[in-house]
Amino acid sequence: MYKKERRKCLLSIAGCVLAFFLGQFLLNVVSKYEDPFLGNTFYIITGCALIVLSLIVIYLLILHLRYLRRREQKRKNSSLVFLAKEKRKNDPLPAK
């Protein structure tokens, strides 16, 4: 369960990194052309938006990965504890 979720998060982070580089390309290369198709302002705003959104999503995904790791460690470290036979005999509640 955790492996599938972790893999999905890592693939999402890779997609966000690609979106980040696409935003950088739009902002630094395409917006500097003399007469781009949709105008310089469109590419500047789109590039900045892609960069900011990809960074926010990467931050949230890293937080989610940390939460998954903590939850997995909690599950590994916890073990079942059974009462000793003497304590079970003294238990006022009968076993069902």
Backbone as numpy.savetxt, mean C-alpha at the origin, in Angstrom:
# Nx Ny Nz CAx CAy CAz Cx Cy Cz
-2.78 -15.63 2.01 -3.60 -14.45 2.01 -2.73 -13.19 2.01
-1.73 -13.15 2.88 -0.89 -11.97 2.97 0.00 -11.84 1.73
0.41 -12.98 1.17 1.28 -12.92 0.00 0.55 -12.31 -1.19
-0.71 -12.68 -1.38 -1.48 -12.12 -2.49 -1.70 -10.62 -2.30
-2.01 -10.24 -1.08 -2.27 -8.83 -0.80 -0.99 -8.00 -0.93
0.13 -8.58 -0.47 1.41 -7.89 -0.59 1.81 -7.75 -2.05
1.57 -8.80 -2.84 1.90 -8.75 -4.27 1.06 -7.69 -4.98
-0.22 -7.60 -4.62 -1.09 -6.59 -5.21 -0.61 -5.18 -4.86
-0.17 -4.98 -3.62 0.34 -3.67 -3.20 1.62 -3.32 -3.95
2.51 -4.30 -4.12 3.75 -4.03 -4.82 3.51 -3.72 -6.30
2.56 -4.41 -6.91 2.22 -4.09 -8.30 1.61 -2.70 -8.41
0.81 -2.32 -7.44 0.23 -0.98 -7.43 1.30 0.09 -7.26
2.29 -0.20 -6.42 3.40 0.74 -6.24 4.18 0.89 -7.55
4.38 -0.22 -8.26 5.07 -0.16 -9.55 4.27 0.69 -10.55
2.96 0.54 -10.56 2.12 1.36 -11.42 2.20 2.83 -11.06
2.26 3.13 -9.77 2.38 4.52 -9.33 3.73 5.11 -9.70
4.78 4.30 -9.67 6.09 4.79 -10.09 6.06 5.12 -11.57
5.39 4.28 -12.37 5.25 4.59 -13.80 4.45 5.87 -14.01
3.39 6.06 -13.24 2.60 7.29 -13.34 3.44 8.50 -12.93
4.29 8.33 -11.93 5.17 9.41 -11.51 6.11 9.82 -12.65
6.72 8.83 -13.31 7.63 9.15 -14.40 6.89 9.72 -15.61
5.66 9.28 -15.84 4.86 9.88 -16.90 4.57 11.35 -16.58
4.26 11.64 -15.33 4.04 13.02 -14.90 5.29 13.87 -15.07
6.45 13.30 -14.72 7.72 14.00 -14.91 7.95 14.29 -16.39
7.66 13.31 -17.24 7.84 13.48 -18.68 6.92 14.58 -19.21
5.66 14.55 -18.80 4.72 15.58 -19.25 5.15 16.97 -18.76
5.60 17.03 -17.52 5.94 18.31 -16.93 7.25 18.88 -17.50
8.24 18.04 -17.64 9.57 18.54 -18.02 9.87 18.51 -19.51
9.20 17.65 -20.27 9.54 17.52 -21.69 8.43 18.08 -22.57
7.23 17.54 -22.44 6.15 17.91 -23.35 5.72 19.35 -23.15
5.69 19.81 -21.89 5.23 21.18 -21.64 6.21 22.23 -22.16
7.44 21.84 -22.46 8.43 22.80 -22.97 8.43 22.91 -24.49
7.62 22.06 -25.16 7.53 22.19 -26.62 6.95 23.57 -26.97
7.25 24.00 -28.16 6.80 25.34 -28.56 5.28 25.42 -28.70
4.69 24.43 -29.34 3.23 24.46 -29.53 2.66 23.04 -29.38
2.50 22.53 -28.13 1.95 21.18 -27.97 0.46 21.15 -28.32
-0.05 19.96 -28.50 -1.41 19.74 -28.99 -2.48 20.42 -28.13
-2.46 20.20 -26.83 -3.51 20.75 -25.95 -3.08 22.01 -25.21
-1.92 22.48 -25.48 -1.43 23.69 -24.81 -0.51 23.36 -23.65
0.38 24.27 -23.34 1.37 24.03 -22.29 0.73 23.89 -20.91
-0.28 24.69 -20.64 -0.90 24.68 -19.31 -1.50 23.33 -18.98
-2.13 22.70 -19.97 -2.73 21.38 -19.75 -1.67 20.37 -19.32
-0.53 20.36 -20.00 0.51 19.39 -19.68 1.19 19.70 -18.35
1.29 20.96 -18.00 1.87 21.32 -16.70 0.95 20.86 -15.57
-0.33 21.14 -15.69 -1.29 20.75 -14.65 -1.42 19.23 -14.57
-1.49 18.57 -15.71 -1.60 17.10 -15.73 -0.36 16.45 -15.14
0.81 16.95 -15.49 2.06 16.40 -14.96 2.15 16.55 -13.45
1.82 17.74 -12.97 1.85 17.97 -11.52 0.84 17.10 -10.79
-0.35 16.97 -11.37 -1.39 16.13 -10.74 -0.96 14.67 -10.69
-0.37 14.16 -11.76 0.10 12.77 -11.76 1.19 12.56 -10.72
2.10 13.50 -10.61 3.18 13.36 -9.64 2.63 13.35 -8.22
1.77 14.30 -7.90 1.23 14.39 -6.53 0.37 13.18 -6.19
-0.51 12.79 -7.09 -1.39 11.64 -6.81 -0.59 10.34 -6.67
0.40 10.16 -7.51 1.19 8.93 -7.40 1.96 8.89 -6.08
2.49 10.02 -5.63 3.20 10.04 -4.35 2.26 9.77 -3.18
1.05 10.32 -3.23 0.08 10.06 -2.15 -0.30 8.59 -2.11
-0.55 8.01 -3.27 -0.94 6.58 -3.32 0.22 5.70 -2.86
1.44 6.02 -3.25 2.60 5.24 -2.79 2.71 5.31 -1.27
2.52 6.48 -0.70 2.57 6.63 0.76 1.51 5.76 1.44
0.29 5.80 0.92 -0.79 4.99 1.51 -0.53 3.50 1.36
0.02 3.09 0.23 0.32 1.67 0.03 1.44 1.20 0.94
2.43 2.04 1.18 3.50 1.67 2.11 2.95 1.53 3.52
2.05 2.43 3.92 1.40 2.28 5.23 0.62 0.97 5.31
-0.07 0.62 4.23 -0.83 -0.63 4.22 0.10 -1.84 4.31
1.25 -1.79 3.63 2.21 -2.89 3.71 2.76 -3.03 5.13
3.01 -1.91 5.79 3.49 -1.96 7.18 2.42 -2.57 8.08
1.16 -2.22 7.84 0.06 -2.79 8.62 -0.04 -4.29 8.40
0.12 -4.74 7.15 0.08 -6.17 6.86 1.21 -6.91 7.57
2.40 -6.31 7.56 3.54 -6.96 8.21 3.31 -7.08 9.71
2.77 -6.01 10.32 2.49 -6.06 11.76 1.44 -7.12 12.07
0.40 -7.19 11.24 -0.65 -8.17 11.47 -0.12 -9.59 11.31
0.77 -9.78 10.34 1.35 -11.10 10.13 2.26 -11.49 11.29
3.05 -10.55 11.81 3.92 -10.84 12.96 3.10 -11.14 14.20
1.99 -10.42 14.39 1.12 -10.71 15.53 0.59 -12.12 15.46
0.21 -12.53 14.27 -0.35 -13.86 14.09 0.70 -14.93 14.32
1.94 -14.69 13.91 3.01 -15.67 14.10 3.42 -15.77 15.57
3.45 -14.65 16.27 3.93 -14.64 17.64 2.89 -15.14 18.64
1.63 -15.10 18.30 0.62 -15.55 19.25 0.46 -17.07 19.15
0.33 -17.68 20.29 0.15 -19.13 20.31 -1.01 -19.47 21.25
-1.56 -20.63 21.06 -2.66 -21.07 21.90 -2.13 -21.49 23.27
-2.85 -21.11 24.29 -2.46 -21.46 25.65 -3.56 -22.32 26.25
-3.18 -23.51 26.67 -4.14 -24.42 27.28 -3.92 -24.44 28.79
-5.00 -24.59 29.54 -4.89 -24.67 30.98 -4.33 -26.03 31.38
-3.65 -26.04 32.49 -3.14 -27.31 33.01 -4.33 -28.15 33.50
-4.12 -29.44 33.62 -5.23 -30.33 34.00 -5.77 -30.00 35.38
-4.89 -29.57 36.30 -5.36 -29.24 37.65 -6.30 -28.04 37.61
-5.98 -27.07 36.81 -6.82 -25.88 36.74 -8.14 -26.20 36.06
-8.13 -27.14 35.11 -9.38 -27.51 34.45 -10.31 -28.25 35.41
-9.75 -29.02 36.32 -10.57 -29.74 37.28 -11.23 -28.78 38.26
-10.56 -27.70 38.60 -11.09 -26.73 39.54 -12.02 -25.73 38.90
-12.17 -25.79 37.61 -13.00 -24.83 36.89 -14.47 -25.09 37.23
-15.22 -24.07 37.69 -16.62 -24.27 38.07 -17.53 -24.51 36.88
-17.13 -24.10 35.69 -17.98 -24.30 34.53 -17.73 -25.68 33.93
-18.77 -26.47 33.74 -18.55 -27.79 33.17 -18.25 -27.70 31.66
-17.51 -28.66 31.19 -17.18 -28.70 29.76 -18.39 -29.17 28.99
-18.59 -28.62 27.80 -19.77 -28.99 27.01 -19.45 -30.14 26.10
